Amino acid sequence: MTTPEARTLRSGFLGSAATRPDAVALTVGGRELSYGEIEDRARRWATALLDRLDAPPRRVGVFGHRSETGYVAVLASLFAGATFVPLNRSFPVARTRSMIERADLDVLIADAASAPQLPELLAGMSPSPLVVLPDAATSPPGLSPSTVTAEHLDARAPLADLPEVDVDDIAYLLFTSGSTGEPKGVPITHGNVRHFLDTRAERYRLGPDDRLSQTFDQTFDLSVFDLFMAWDAGARACCLQSLELLTAPRSIERLGLTVWFSVPSLVPLLQRKGLLVPESLPSLRWSLFCGEPLPSSAAEAWQAAAPESIVENLYGPTELTISCTVHRWDATRSPAACLNGLVPIGTAHEGLTCLLVDESLRETTDGEPGELCVAGPQTFPGYWQRSDLDETRLFEHEVKGRRLRFYRTGDRVRREASGELVFLGRADHQVKVHGHRVELGEVEHVLRELPGVVEAVALAWPHEHGSATGIAAWLTGTVTDMGMVQESARDRLPDYMVPRVVRHVDELPLNANGKIDRRELERRLDVEPAS
């Protein structure tokens, strides 16, 4: 059975291109690309993919970073009826190669800056995906003569009739970190992402005059919001290069952005640079944060900078399609609802069901902490070729007479009397130190409230025989006396929760998705142990 075009990820862009072909769809690298221009290129590329393969492509790797090629390649993949698989040239080559092999790519589209990695990346790979280089005039040394270059793509006619797809077909496949160090694949169907986009469109009511930030790498699923929420509304997505994020308020003003979406850890970075000042972001209508817990101090600072903007905290793992709960910040009510200095994650999106369970998967009572599990049309179909993981992360449970399939997020939450969910920490951030249960979020909250501290990250460290024997912490800000930090923390925390090691850094390391890199901080502790 095929699905109506309105139920596919590509449908919004196609509708906007049909009604507003001359409108700007994307600003990237100083260029403005119209809907008509992007559609024409994507259809030509789709024709080339179908012409050069013996069968329609199943999965297309998109090897690009904040480039025209990377964004057009996503649409070309969807136009060809295929799944797109984002890749990142900043990842180790061995990791990217593993993703290509595990995804069993038919095609690999690379931009100019990523192409130099291809000979090493594909060396000895059999079978090797068809390589497409839209920015190259000729095939570079070390690649197959069958490589498709700009000349081949330009010579193709735009694909007139797009292959039909089913609501259960995979729109994109993302690889996230795995506990074993081997990336795990998360497939998201057209139905999954369409439900998300439709419910968010109803909430945000975006229009053709809106301009949305594009702050996330394409290997981060939040980038799907930036692009397709804009394109569904006939608006434009404005890509910020990595350096432009460091001066985001200036970029917001220059681009005339009306919708901002980023990880929360960008906020204290801008504060340290003195760039986030009251009423400095007057153009914003919506300010959205997701990807990690949002401190109330960050929400307050951003709201002051963007007084005409509605600030929201979104929450959701990749497996639940971009986000699944939301809290709207209210300057009068939200501060009292915060726990450990963190903004609530709110209530479930329309059509989704939240369930809190204990370690035995028994439903907890109201007010009792539990692991958050979510069911509904945004729940992914299961891990890519890893049924063993499905057995540990997916389960069925009856709710009001209906048998629902739930995903275990691994996040501990509590439902307040208001019905909103508050975040208590990752299940793996709840640790035991000498037999005592410790919420690392509580330690971080106490440290953030100390004079001169801007950001705080607490880690269970060191480890002996598989369990933690203490707590370590990393801080940013003007604080310099780490002994004072420990003494002050001791006034608020029992001895077993007071960090044994406290270190100061100018900036916390971030991973490819812009989140605080806790593994890197722990690695630094292990290689440079405190005396």
C-alpha positions as CSV (number, residue, x, y, z in Angstrom):
1,M,0.0,0.0,0.0
2,T,1.3,3.5,-0.8
3,T,0.7,6.5,1.4
4,P,-0.8,9.9,0.2
5,E,2.0,12.3,-0.6
6,A,0.8,14.5,2.3
7,R,2.0,11.9,4.7
8,T,5.6,11.9,3.6
9,L,8.6,14.0,4.8
10,R,9.1,15.5,1.3
11,S,5.5,16.7,1.0
12,G,5.8,20.0,2.7
13,F,8.7,21.1,0.6
14,L,7.0,20.0,-2.6
15,G,3.9,22.0,-1.7
16,S,5.8,25.1,-0.9
17,A,7.9,24.8,-4.1
18,A,4.6,24.5,-6.1
19,T,3.1,27.7,-4.6
20,R,6.2,29.8,-3.9
21,P,9.0,28.7,-6.3
22,D,10.8,32.1,-6.2
23,A,10.7,32.4,-2.4
24,V,14.0,31.8,-0.5
25,A,14.0,28.3,1.0
26,L,17.6,28.2,2.3
27,T,20.3,30.6,3.2
28,V,23.7,28.9,3.4
29,G,27.3,30.1,2.9
30,G,26.2,33.6,2.0
31,R,23.9,32.3,-0.8
32,E,20.1,32.4,-0.9
33,L,18.5,29.4,-2.7
34,S,14.9,29.5,-3.8
35,Y,12.4,26.7,-3.6
36,G,12.4,26.3,-7.4
37,E,16.2,26.2,-7.6
38,I,16.5,23.6,-4.9
39,E,13.7,21.5,-6.3
40,D,15.2,21.5,-9.8
41,R,18.6,20.4,-8.5
42,A,17.2,17.7,-6.3
43,R,15.0,16.3,-9.0
44,R,18.0,16.2,-11.4
45,W,20.1,14.4,-8.8
46,A,17.3,11.9,-8.2
47,T,17.1,11.2,-11.9
48,A,20.9,10.4,-11.9
49,L,20.5,8.1,-8.9
50,L,17.8,6.1,-10.6
51,D,19.6,6.1,-14.0
52,R,23.0,4.9,-12.6
53,L,21.7,2.0,-10.4
54,D,20.3,-1.3,-11.4
55,A,17.5,-0.8,-8.9
56,P,16.0,2.3,-7.1
57,P,18.3,3.3,-4.3
58,R,17.3,2.2,-0.8
59,R,19.7,4.2,1.4
60,V,21.7,7.3,0.4
61,G,24.5,8.6,2.6
62,V,24.7,12.4,2.9
63,F,28.3,13.3,3.6
64,G,28.2,17.0,4.0
65,H,28.5,19.8,6.6
66,R,26.4,22.9,6.5
67,S,26.7,23.1,2.7
68,E,24.3,23.5,-0.2
69,T,25.2,20.0,-1.3
70,G,24.4,18.5,2.0
71,Y,20.9,20.0,2.1
72,V,20.0,19.3,-1.5
73,A,21.2,15.7,-1.1
74,V,18.6,15.2,1.6
75,L,15.8,16.2,-0.8
76,A,17.3,14.3,-3.7
77,S,17.3,11.1,-1.6
78,L,13.7,11.6,-0.6
79,F,12.7,12.4,-4.2
80,A,14.3,9.2,-5.3
81,G,12.2,7.3,-2.7
82,A,15.2,6.5,-0.6
83,T,16.2,6.8,3.0
84,F,18.8,9.5,3.8
85,V,21.7,8.6,6.2
86,P,23.6,11.7,7.5
87,L,27.4,11.4,7.9
88,N,29.9,13.8,9.4
89,R,33.4,14.4,8.3
90,S,34.5,15.4,11.8
91,F,33.9,11.8,13.0
92,P,36.9,9.4,12.9
93,V,37.1,7.7,9.5
94,A,36.8,4.2,11.0
95,R,33.5,5.3,12.7
96,T,32.1,6.7,9.4
97,R,33.1,3.6,7.5
98,S,31.3,1.5,10.1
99,M,28.1,3.5,9.5
100,I,28.4,3.1,5.7
101,E,28.8,-0.6,6.0
102,R,26.1,-1.1,8.5
103,A,23.7,1.0,6.6
104,D,24.6,-0.9,3.4
105,L,24.4,2.3,1.4
106,D,23.7,2.3,-2.3
107,V,24.8,5.9,-2.8
108,L,27.1,8.3,-1.1
109,I,26.7,12.0,-1.9
110,A,29.7,14.1,-0.7
111,D,30.3,17.9,-0.6
112,A,33.6,19.4,-1.6
113,A,35.1,19.6,1.9
114,S,34.1,16.0,2.7
115,A,35.3,14.4,-0.6
116,P,39.0,14.2,0.3
117,Q,38.1,11.5,2.9
118,L,36.5,9.2,0.4
119,P,39.5,7.3,-0.9
120,E,40.5,6.2,2.6
121,L,36.9,5.8,3.7
122,L,36.0,3.4,0.8
123,A,39.3,1.6,0.3
124,G,38.7,-2.1,-0.2
125,M,35.0,-1.8,0.5
126,S,33.0,-4.3,-1.5
127,P,30.4,-3.6,-2.6
128,S,31.1,0.1,-2.6
129,P,28.3,2.6,-2.9
130,L,27.9,4.8,-6.0
131,V,29.8,8.0,-5.2
132,V,28.2,11.3,-6.3
133,L,30.2,14.5,-6.2
134,P,28.0,17.5,-7.2
135,D,30.8,20.0,-6.5
136,A,33.5,18.2,-8.7
137,A,34.1,18.6,-12.4
138,T,36.0,15.3,-12.6
139,S,36.4,12.1,-10.5
140,P,39.4,12.5,-8.2
141,P,42.2,9.9,-8.1
142,G,41.4,6.9,-5.9
143,L,37.7,6.7,-6.7
144,S,35.8,4.6,-9.1
145,P,35.5,5.8,-12.7
146,S,31.7,5.4,-12.3
147,T,31.7,8.4,-9.9
148,V,29.0,10.8,-10.7
149,T,30.2,14.4,-11.1
150,A,28.6,17.8,-11.7
151,E,28.6,17.4,-15.4
152,H,26.5,14.1,-15.2
153,L,24.0,15.7,-12.8
154,D,23.5,18.9,-14.9
155,A,22.9,16.8,-18.0
156,R,20.0,14.9,-16.3
157,A,16.4,16.0,-16.7
158,P,14.5,16.7,-13.5
159,L,12.6,13.6,-12.3
160,A,9.0,14.2,-13.2
161,D,7.3,11.4,-11.3
162,L,8.6,10.7,-7.8
163,P,8.5,7.1,-6.6
164,E,5.7,6.4,-4.2
165,V,6.6,5.6,-0.6
166,D,4.6,4.1,2.3
167,V,4.0,5.7,5.6
168,D,6.0,2.9,7.2
169,D,9.0,3.4,4.9
170,I,12.2,4.8,6.6
171,A,12.7,8.5,5.9
172,Y,16.1,8.7,7.6
173,L,18.5,6.6,9.5
174,L,20.6,8.1,12.2
175,F,23.5,6.5,14.1
176,T,23.8,7.4,17.8
177,S,26.4,6.5,20.3
178,G,26.1,3.0,21.8
179,S,27.2,1.8,25.3
180,T,29.6,-0.7,23.6
181,G,31.2,2.0,21.5
182,E,29.6,0.7,18.4
183,P,27.1,3.3,16.9
184,K,23.5,2.0,16.9
185,G,21.2,2.8,14.0
186,V,17.8,4.5,14.7
187,P,15.4,4.4,11.7
188,I,12.6,7.0,11.6
189,T,9.6,6.4,9.3
190,H,7.7,8.9,7.3
191,G,4.8,8.4,9.6
192,N,6.9,9.1,12.7
193,V,8.3,12.4,11.5
194,R,5.1,13.5,9.8
195,H,3.2,13.2,13.1
196,F,5.8,15.3,14.8
197,L,5.8,18.0,12.1
198,D,2.0,18.2,11.9
199,T,1.6,18.6,15.7
200,R,4.4,21.2,15.9
201,A,2.9,23.1,12.9
202,E,-0.4,23.4,14.8
203,R,1.5,24.7,17.9
204,Y,3.8,27.2,16.3
205,R,1.7,28.4,13.3
206,L,4.7,29.4,11.2
207,G,4.3,31.2,8.0
208,P,6.2,32.3,4.8
209,D,7.7,35.3,6.5
210,D,9.4,33.3,9.2
211,R,13.1,32.7,9.2
212,L,14.3,29.6,11.2
213,S,17.8,29.1,12.5
214,Q,19.7,25.9,11.4
215,T,22.2,25.4,14.2
216,F,22.5,21.6,14.3
217,D,24.7,19.3,12.3
218,Q,22.7,17.0,10.0
219,T,23.8,14.0,12.1
220,F,21.7,15.5,14.9
221,D,18.0,14.8,14.4
222,L,17.0,18.3,15.6
223,S,18.2,19.5,12.3
224,V,15.1,17.9,10.7
225,F,13.0,20.4,12.7
226,D,15.0,23.4,11.3
227,L,14.7,22.3,7.7
228,F,11.3,20.7,7.4
229,M,9.4,23.0,9.7
230,A,10.6,25.9,7.6
231,W,9.9,24.2,4.3
232,D,6.4,22.9,5.4
233,A,5.5,26.6,6.1
234,G,7.1,28.0,2.9
235,A,9.6,29.8,5.2
236,R,13.4,29.9,5.0
237,A,15.9,27.9,7.0
238,C,19.1,29.9,7.7
239,C,22.2,27.9,8.2
240,L,24.7,29.2,10.8
241,Q,28.3,28.1,10.3
242,S,30.1,26.8,13.4
243,L,31.9,30.2,14.0
244,E,28.6,32.1,13.6
245,L,27.1,30.2,16.5
246,L,29.7,31.7,18.8
247,T,28.3,35.2,18.0
248,A,24.6,34.0,17.7
249,P,22.9,37.3,18.6
250,R,24.8,39.1,15.8
251,S,23.7,36.3,13.4
252,I,20.1,36.5,14.6
253,E,20.1,40.2,13.9
254,R,21.8,39.9,10.5
255,L,19.6,37.2,9.3
256,G,16.4,38.6,10.8
257,L,15.6,35.3,12.4
258,T,12.1,34.8,14.0
259,V,12.6,31.2,15.3
260,W,15.6,30.1,17.2
261,F,16.4,26.4,18.1
262,S,19.6,25.2,19.7
263,V,21.0,23.2,22.6
264,P,20.9,25.0,26.0
265,S,24.7,25.0,26.5
266,L,25.1,27.7,23.9
267,V,23.4,30.2,26.3
268,P,26.1,30.4,29.0
269,L,28.7,30.5,26.3
270,L,27.1,33.7,24.9
271,Q,26.8,35.0,28.4
272,R,30.5,34.6,29.1
273,K,31.2,36.6,25.9
274,G,28.9,39.4,27.0
275,L,26.7,38.9,23.9
276,L,23.4,38.0,25.6
277,V,22.1,41.2,27.0
278,P,18.5,42.3,27.7
279,E,16.3,43.1,24.7
280,S,19.1,42.3,22.2
281,L,17.0,39.8,20.3
282,P,13.8,41.7,19.4
283,S,13.1,39.8,16.1
284,L,12.5,36.4,17.7
285,R,8.9,35.0,18.0
286,W,9.9,31.6,19.2
287,S,13.0,30.4,21.1
288,L,13.3,26.6,21.5
289,F,15.8,24.6,23.3
290,C,16.4,20.8,23.2
291,G,19.1,18.1,23.4
292,E,20.0,18.5,27.1
293,P,18.5,19.9,30.3
294,L,17.7,23.6,30.2
295,P,18.8,25.5,33.4
296,S,16.3,28.0,34.6
297,S,19.1,30.6,34.6
298,A,19.6,30.1,30.9
299,A,15.8,30.4,30.2
300,E,15.6,33.6,32.2
301,A,18.6,35.1,30.5
302,W,17.3,34.2,27.0
303,Q,13.8,35.5,27.8
304,A,15.3,38.8,28.9
305,A,17.3,39.0,25.7
306,A,14.2,38.1,23.6
307,P,11.3,39.7,25.4
308,E,8.8,39.2,22.5
309,S,9.7,35.6,22.2
310,I,8.0,32.5,23.6
311,V,10.6,30.3,25.2
312,E,10.1,26.6,25.2
313,N,12.0,23.6,26.6
314,L,11.6,20.5,24.4
315,Y,12.7,17.0,25.3
316,G,13.0,13.8,23.4
317,P,15.5,11.1,22.4
318,T,16.1,10.3,18.7
319,E,14.0,7.1,19.1
320,L,10.9,9.2,19.7
321,T,11.4,11.5,16.7
322,I,13.0,14.8,17.6
323,S,10.9,15.7,20.7
324,C,8.0,14.2,22.6
325,T,7.3,16.7,25.5
326,V,7.4,20.4,25.9
327,H,7.3,23.1,28.7
328,R,6.5,26.7,27.9
329,W,8.5,29.0,30.1
330,D,6.4,31.5,32.1
331,A,8.4,34.1,34.1
332,T,5.9,34.1,36.9
333,R,5.2,30.3,37.3
334,S,8.0,28.4,35.8
335,P,10.8,29.2,38.3
336,A,8.8,27.6,41.1
337,A,8.3,24.5,39.0
338,C,12.0,24.0,38.4
339,L,13.8,21.2,40.1
340,N,17.5,21.3,40.8
341,G,17.6,24.5,38.8
342,L,16.3,22.8,35.7
343,V,13.2,23.7,33.6
344,P,10.5,21.0,33.6
345,I,10.3,18.9,30.4
346,G,6.6,19.4,30.4
347,T,3.8,17.4,28.9
348,A,3.5,15.0,26.0
349,H,2.9,16.1,22.4
350,E,-0.5,15.4,21.1
351,G,-1.2,11.7,20.4
352,L,1.7,10.4,22.6
353,T,1.3,8.5,25.9
354,C,3.8,8.8,28.8
355,L,4.3,6.1,31.3
356,L,6.5,6.1,34.4
357,V,7.8,2.7,35.5
358,D,10.1,1.2,38.2
359,E,13.0,-1.1,37.5
360,S,10.5,-4.0,37.1
361,L,8.5,-2.0,34.5
362,R,5.7,-1.6,37.0
363,E,3.8,1.7,36.7
364,T,4.7,4.1,39.5
365,T,2.2,6.2,41.4
366,D,1.8,10.0,40.9
367,G,4.6,11.9,42.5
368,E,6.9,8.9,42.6
369,P,10.0,9.0,40.4
370,G,10.2,6.5,37.5
371,E,11.8,5.9,34.2
372,L,10.0,7.7,31.4
373,C,8.5,5.5,28.7
374,V,6.6,6.9,25.7
375,A,4.2,5.3,23.2
376,G,2.5,6.6,20.1
377,P,3.0,7.4,16.4
378,Q,6.5,9.0,17.0
379,T,8.0,5.8,18.5
380,F,10.6,4.4,16.1
381,P,10.1,0.9,14.7
382,G,13.2,-0.6,16.4
383,Y,16.9,-0.4,16.1
384,W,18.6,-1.0,12.8
385,Q,19.5,-4.7,12.6
386,R,19.7,-5.0,16.4
387,S,16.7,-6.9,17.7
388,D,18.7,-7.6,20.8
389,L,18.5,-3.9,21.7
390,D,14.8,-3.9,20.9
391,E,14.2,-6.4,23.6
392,T,15.7,-4.2,26.2
393,R,14.3,-0.8,25.1
394,L,10.8,-1.6,23.8
395,F,7.9,-3.3,25.6
396,E,4.1,-3.5,25.5
397,H,1.8,-2.3,28.3
398,E,-1.9,-1.9,28.5
399,V,-3.3,1.7,29.1
400,K,-7.0,2.3,29.3
401,G,-7.8,-1.0,27.6
402,R,-5.3,-0.4,24.7
403,R,-2.1,-2.4,24.2
404,L,0.6,0.1,23.5
405,R,4.3,-0.3,22.5
406,F,6.5,1.8,24.7
407,Y,10.1,3.0,24.4
408,R,12.2,3.2,27.5
409,T,14.1,6.5,27.5
410,G,16.5,5.7,30.3
411,D,15.6,9.1,31.9
412,R,14.2,9.4,35.4
413,V,11.3,11.8,35.8
414,R,8.5,12.7,38.2
415,R,5.0,13.8,37.4
416,E,4.0,16.8,39.5
417,A,0.5,17.7,40.7
418,S,0.3,20.1,37.7
419,G,0.6,17.1,35.4
420,E,4.0,18.2,34.1
421,L,7.1,16.1,34.1
422,V,10.3,17.2,35.8
423,F,13.7,15.7,34.8
424,L,15.6,13.9,37.6
425,G,18.6,12.7,35.5
426,R,19.7,9.9,33.3
427,A,19.4,6.4,34.8
428,D,23.1,6.2,34.4
429,H,23.5,9.6,36.1
430,Q,21.9,8.1,39.2
431,V,24.8,6.5,40.9
432,K,25.7,4.9,44.2
433,V,28.7,6.2,46.2
434,H,29.7,3.9,49.1
435,G,26.1,2.6,49.0
436,H,24.4,6.0,48.9
437,R,22.2,6.9,46.0
438,V,23.3,10.1,44.4
439,E,21.6,12.2,41.7
440,L,24.3,14.0,39.8
441,G,21.8,16.7,38.8
442,E,21.5,17.7,42.4
443,V,25.3,18.1,42.8
444,E,25.4,20.2,39.6
445,H,22.5,22.4,40.9
446,V,24.3,23.1,44.2
447,L,27.5,24.0,42.4
448,R,25.8,26.3,39.8
449,E,24.4,28.3,42.7
450,L,27.8,29.1,44.1
451,P,29.2,32.6,43.5
452,G,31.3,32.8,40.3
453,V,30.1,29.5,38.8
454,V,28.3,29.6,35.4
455,E,28.2,25.9,34.4
456,A,28.8,22.7,36.4
457,V,29.1,19.1,35.4
458,A,29.3,16.3,38.0
459,L,30.7,12.9,37.1
460,A,30.8,9.7,39.1
461,W,34.6,9.2,39.4
462,P,36.8,7.4,40.1
463,H,35.5,3.9,39.4
464,E,36.7,0.8,41.2
465,H,35.5,-2.7,40.4
466,G,32.7,-1.3,38.2
467,S,31.3,1.1,40.8
468,A,31.9,4.8,41.7
469,T,33.8,5.7,44.8
470,G,33.4,9.5,44.5
471,I,32.3,12.5,42.6
472,A,34.3,14.8,40.4
473,A,33.2,18.2,39.0
474,W,34.1,20.6,36.2
475,L,33.2,24.3,36.4
476,T,33.2,27.4,34.2
477,G,33.0,31.0,35.4
478,T,35.1,33.3,37.4
479,V,35.5,31.1,40.4
480,T,39.2,30.1,41.0
481,D,39.3,28.7,44.6
482,M,38.4,25.1,44.2
483,G,38.9,24.5,47.9
484,M,36.2,27.1,48.6
485,V,33.9,25.3,46.2
486,Q,34.3,22.1,48.1
487,E,33.7,23.7,51.4
488,S,30.7,25.6,50.2
489,A,29.3,22.4,48.7
490,R,29.8,20.7,52.0
491,D,27.4,23.2,53.5
492,R,24.6,21.9,51.1
493,L,25.5,18.3,50.6
494,P,26.4,15.2,52.6
495,D,30.1,14.3,52.6
496,Y,29.6,11.5,50.1
497,M,28.1,13.9,47.6
498,V,30.8,16.6,47.9
499,P,33.1,16.4,44.8
500,R,36.5,15.0,45.7
501,V,38.0,16.6,42.6
502,V,37.0,20.0,41.3
503,R,38.5,21.5,38.1
504,H,38.0,24.8,36.3
505,V,37.9,25.2,32.5
506,D,37.3,28.2,30.3
507,E,34.8,26.2,28.2
508,L,33.3,22.8,28.6
509,P,34.0,20.4,25.7
510,L,31.1,19.7,23.3
511,N,30.5,16.7,21.1
512,A,29.5,16.8,17.5
513,N,25.9,17.5,18.4
514,G,26.8,20.5,20.6
515,K,26.1,18.7,23.9
516,I,28.5,18.7,26.8
517,D,31.0,15.9,26.2
518,R,31.0,14.0,29.6
519,R,33.1,11.2,28.3
520,E,35.8,13.7,27.3
521,L,35.7,15.2,30.8
522,E,36.0,11.8,32.4
523,R,38.9,10.9,30.0
524,R,40.8,14.0,31.1
525,L,40.4,12.9,34.8
526,D,41.7,9.5,33.9
527,V,44.8,10.7,32.1
528,E,45.5,13.6,34.5
529,P,44.6,12.2,37.9
530,A,44.5,14.7,40.7
531,S,47.3,14.4,43.3
